[in-house]
Amino acid sequence: MIHSRSLAIGLLGVVLVGCSTANTTNTARTSTEQLLISNAVDRALDKVDFTTFSGRAVYLEEKYIDCVDKNYVIASLRHRLLASGATLVAADAAEVIVEARSGGVGTASAESFVGTPEIVLPGMLTIPEVRMITRTRQEGAAKIGLVAYDAATKRVMGPGGQALAQSDNNLWYAAGVGPWRSGTLKQDVQRSTTGRAAWSRETLPHYVAFNPAPPAAEPNRIQITGAEEPGKAPPADAPAELPAEAAAAKVQVTPP
């Protein structure tokens, strides 16, 4: 009897056993790819000295920038110019024209491992691939060219040049365990999310609340704080009104 009951409980457990799965989605472009590109752009612009444009009215010509994350490249150039003390103006009001161009902005990836590759033997026999150590490397690169010239004379202000920089992200796996991360991207993320860089300067509340807008001020009206109704202000040229006591004591004189 006990054996039959145990068997029934075991069969019931097999029937009722279940599983669950979690669905995850990714954006069209991963954050790693975008950070690799933006970090490469920042590193390239770090090599440019913008102090020459301090105090000058500058127009940034951006039509030669044609690459992925174009807006980030343009905004970063504007930021560097403003930080150097330049004033960004329209082309017809500029003293200096700065032309920027993109020579290459993008990512590439490679994978390598230590182990044995898959081997197919005669007779439907296959030795599977065995990976002891695996490295997946993804790198971003940015090449940005700059030239500046005087808006009035059209004479070039120095040779200009090209700034090229790279960022990388390496993922290491050992016998399928990992990843362990290395590379410039890891360094930049740690520098920007730890220590003083991790301090919150200002945070929004975790609830939504609004205050009613103050009433609009009405011209030529006096607001009475008591129960009386607000009345209109007297004209500027009207005679001053006497208090009740003074009015009672006033003597009316009539001509004879």
C-alpha positions in Angstrom: 0.0 0.0 0.0 2.8 2.4 0.9 4.7 1.4 -2.2 1.6 2.1 -4.4 1.1 5.5 -2.7 4.8 6.5 -3.3 4.5 5.4 -6.9 1.4 7.5 -7.4 3.0 10.6 -5.8 6.1 10.1 -8.1 3.9 9.9 -11.2 2.0 12.9 -10.1 5.2 14.9 -9.7 6.3 13.9 -13.2 3.0 15.0 -14.7 3.0 18.3 -12.8 6.6 19.2 -13.4 6.9 22.4 -15.4 9.5 24.9 -16.7 9.7 28.6 -17.3 11.6 30.7 -19.8 12.4 34.4 -19.8 12.3 36.3 -23.0 15.0 39.0 -23.5 15.3 41.5 -26.3 18.1 43.8 -27.4 18.1 47.1 -29.2 19.0 47.2 -32.9 22.5 48.4 -31.8 24.0 47.2 -28.6 25.3 49.6 -26.0 28.7 48.1 -26.4 28.9 49.0 -30.1 27.6 52.6 -29.5 30.1 53.1 -26.6 33.0 51.8 -28.6 32.2 54.4 -31.4 31.6 57.3 -29.0 34.7 56.6 -27.0 36.8 56.4 -30.2 35.4 59.8 -31.3 36.2 61.3 -27.9 39.7 59.9 -27.9 40.3 61.2 -31.5 39.2 64.7 -30.5 41.3 64.6 -27.4 44.3 64.9 -29.7 43.1 68.2 -31.2 44.1 71.6 -29.8 41.1 73.9 -30.1 42.6 76.8 -28.1 43.5 78.6 -31.3 39.9 79.5 -31.7 39.5 81.1 -28.3 37.7 84.5 -28.6 37.0 84.0 -32.3 33.6 83.8 -34.1 33.7 80.3 -35.7 31.4 78.6 -38.1 31.6 74.8 -38.1 31.1 73.3 -41.6 29.7 69.9 -41.1 28.6 68.8 -44.6 31.6 66.6 -45.0 30.8 64.4 -42.0 29.0 61.3 -43.3 29.2 58.4 -41.0 27.4 56.4 -38.3 26.6 58.4 -35.2 27.0 61.6 -37.2 25.1 63.7 -34.7 27.5 62.7 -31.9 30.5 63.6 -33.9 29.1 67.1 -34.8 27.9 67.8 -31.3 31.3 66.7 -29.9 33.1 69.2 -32.2 30.7 72.0 -31.2 31.3 71.2 -27.5 35.1 71.3 -28.0 34.9 74.6 -29.8 32.7 76.2 -27.2 34.8 74.8 -24.4 37.9 76.4 -26.0 36.3 79.9 -25.8 35.0 80.1 -29.4 31.7 81.6 -30.3 29.7 79.6 -32.8 28.0 81.8 -35.4 26.4 81.6 -38.8 28.7 81.4 -41.9 28.1 85.0 -42.9 29.1 86.3 -39.4 32.1 84.0 -38.9 35.8 85.1 -38.7 37.0 81.5 -39.0 35.6 78.5 -40.9 36.3 75.1 -39.5 35.7 72.2 -41.9 35.4 68.7 -40.4 35.3 65.4 -42.3 34.9 61.8 -41.3 37.5 59.4 -42.6 36.1 56.3 -40.9 33.8 55.7 -38.0 32.7 52.1 -37.1 33.4 48.8 -35.4 34.9 45.5 -36.2 35.1 42.2 -34.3 37.2 39.0 -34.2 37.2 35.8 -32.3 39.9 33.3 -31.4 40.3 30.3 -29.1 42.7 27.8 -27.7 41.5 24.2 -28.2 40.8 21.8 -31.0 38.5 22.5 -34.0 35.8 20.3 -35.2 37.2 17.3 -37.1 35.1 15.2 -39.5 36.5 11.7 -39.9 35.4 9.2 -42.6 32.5 7.0 -41.8 30.1 9.6 -40.3 32.3 10.2 -37.3 32.9 13.7 -36.1 35.1 14.9 -33.3 33.4 18.0 -31.8 35.1 21.3 -31.3 36.6 21.8 -27.9 37.4 25.3 -26.7 39.5 25.8 -23.6 40.1 29.5 -23.8 38.1 31.9 -26.0 38.6 35.6 -26.7 36.0 37.7 -28.5 37.4 41.1 -29.4 35.3 44.1 -30.7 36.9 47.4 -31.5 35.8 50.8 -32.6 37.7 53.3 -34.6 37.2 57.0 -35.5 39.2 59.1 -38.0 38.3 62.8 -38.1 40.0 65.4 -40.3 40.0 69.1 -39.6 41.0 72.2 -41.4 40.4 75.9 -40.6 40.7 79.1 -42.7 40.0 82.8 -42.4 36.5 83.6 -43.5 37.5 86.9 -45.1 40.8 86.1 -46.8 40.2 82.3 -47.3 43.7 81.7 -46.2 44.3 78.4 -44.4 45.2 78.6 -40.7 47.9 76.0 -40.4 48.0 72.6 -42.0 45.1 71.1 -39.9 45.3 67.4 -39.8 43.7 64.1 -39.0 43.0 62.5 -35.6 42.7 58.7 -35.4 41.8 56.8 -32.3 40.6 53.3 -31.3 38.7 51.7 -28.4 38.4 48.0 -27.7 36.4 45.5 -25.7 37.7 42.0 -25.0 35.6 39.1 -23.6 37.5 36.1 -22.2 36.0 32.7 -21.6 37.7 29.6 -19.9 36.0 26.2 -20.6 32.7 28.0 -21.2 32.9 30.1 -18.1 32.9 33.9 -18.3 33.1 36.4 -19.6 36.0 38.3 -18.1 36.2 41.8 -19.6 39.3 43.8 -20.5 40.1 46.7 -22.8 39.8 50.5 -23.0 36.0 50.4 -22.8 36.1 48.7 -19.4 38.6 51.4 -18.2 36.3 54.2 -19.5 33.2 52.7 -17.9 35.0 52.2 -14.5 36.3 55.7 -14.6 32.9 57.2 -15.3 30.9 55.0 -12.9 33.1 54.8 -9.8 34.5 57.2 -7.3 33.4 60.9 -7.6 32.0 60.2 -11.1 29.4 58.0 -9.5 28.0 60.7 -7.2 24.5 61.9 -7.9 24.4 65.7 -8.3 20.6 65.9 -8.5 17.9 63.4 -8.7 14.2 63.6 -9.6 11.6 62.4 -7.1 10.2 58.9 -7.5 6.6 60.2 -7.7 4.8 62.7 -9.9 3.2 65.8 -8.3 2.3 69.3 -9.5 1.5 72.6 -7.8 -1.3 74.8 -9.1 -0.2 77.8 -11.1 -0.4 81.2 -9.2 -3.3 83.4 -10.4 -2.4 85.9 -13.1 -1.9 89.5 -11.8 -4.8 91.8 -12.8 -3.9 95.4 -13.6 -5.6 98.3 -11.8 -7.0 96.1 -9.0 -6.4 96.1 -5.3 -6.5 92.7 -3.5 -8.2 93.0 -0.1 -7.2 90.4 2.5 -10.5 90.6 4.4 -14.0 89.6 3.5 -14.5 92.6 1.3 -14.6 92.3 -2.4 -11.6 93.6 -4.3 -12.2 97.1 -5.7 -10.6 99.2 -8.4 -7.7 101.5 -7.6 -8.6 105.2 -7.6 -7.2 107.3 -10.5 -3.8 108.9 -9.9 -5.3 112.5 -10.0 -8.3 111.8 -7.7 -8.2 113.8 -4.4 -7.4 111.8 -1.3 -10.4 110.5 0.6 -10.7 111.7 4.2 -11.3 109.3 7.1 -14.8 109.2 8.6 -13.8 111.2 11.7 -12.1 114.0 9.7 -15.2 114.2 7.4 -17.6 114.7 10.3 -15.4 117.5 11.8 -15.1 119.3 8.5 -16.8 122.7 8.4 -18.9 123.6 5.4 -18.7 127.3 4.6 -21.3 128.9 2.3 -20.9 132.3 0.8 -23.3 135.0 2.1 
